[in-house]
């Protein structure tokens, strides 16, 4: 009952904010961090193998989703080399935000840490997703789920995925020519479909989706920040906003190397990737 009451208050607040707000001509950036494990709850002692910069762009009416590969080498707040997926574990929200703000030269409003186990019921609540998979992806899904799911795809091709199937699809690492590049692409495919499904929701239904996943989240956003995110996001969905994908590092902007003496990493040219990202953000035709 309390959760439903909060949802009604939030919806009323969103309606009020949407009615009074002037057109937002700024891009608002947020970090979505995913713990790619099977624990029940979020934890601070985990690597964030999913790192996505979500840019809500009311100026050009789009949502830009930028995947940052987990093995990308970056300097931590002390200036020492590390992998980007260790920044939250070792330095918290402030650490990963400050490092990405420094290397991407943009302001990040806040971050959300989510346990991907809690994404499954949201996918199910939205009716699942329909995605074409190849033979390797089919084998990977079957291996992750040990073949024991009543909704297991019968083979490659266009398949309807429940939350459990979709999560296995997003988690598969040893498939595709690009390794983690392919994995982040699969994640963006699922999120893109979920974004399209959310366009059809009413404001109260959108709040209900948030309530369903919020118990599996940790964030450094205030209640007013959350109100702003949902308000801007709802406005974009209702106005038919485009969904744009980007990834870091871009092709030809990295090499393979190590962090320390043994841990393999992607040696990212952050300057070139920063330039390409800003070209995308500054150009409505990109």
Secondary structure, DSSP 8 states (H G I E B T S, - for coil): -HHHHHHHHHHHHHHHHHHH-----SEEEEEEEEE-S--SS--SSS---EEEEEEEETTTTEEEEEEE-TTBEEE-TTS-EEEGGGHHHHHHHHHHHHHHHHHHTS-EEEEEEEEGGGGHHHHHHTT-EEEEE-HHHHHHHHHHTTT--TT--SSSEEEEE-HHHHHHHHH--S-STTTHHHHHHHHHHHHHHHHHHHTT--HHHHHHHHHHHHTTEEES--HHHHHHHHHHHHHHHHTT-EEEEEEES-TTSEEEEEETTTEEEEEE-HHHHHHHHHHHHT-TT-
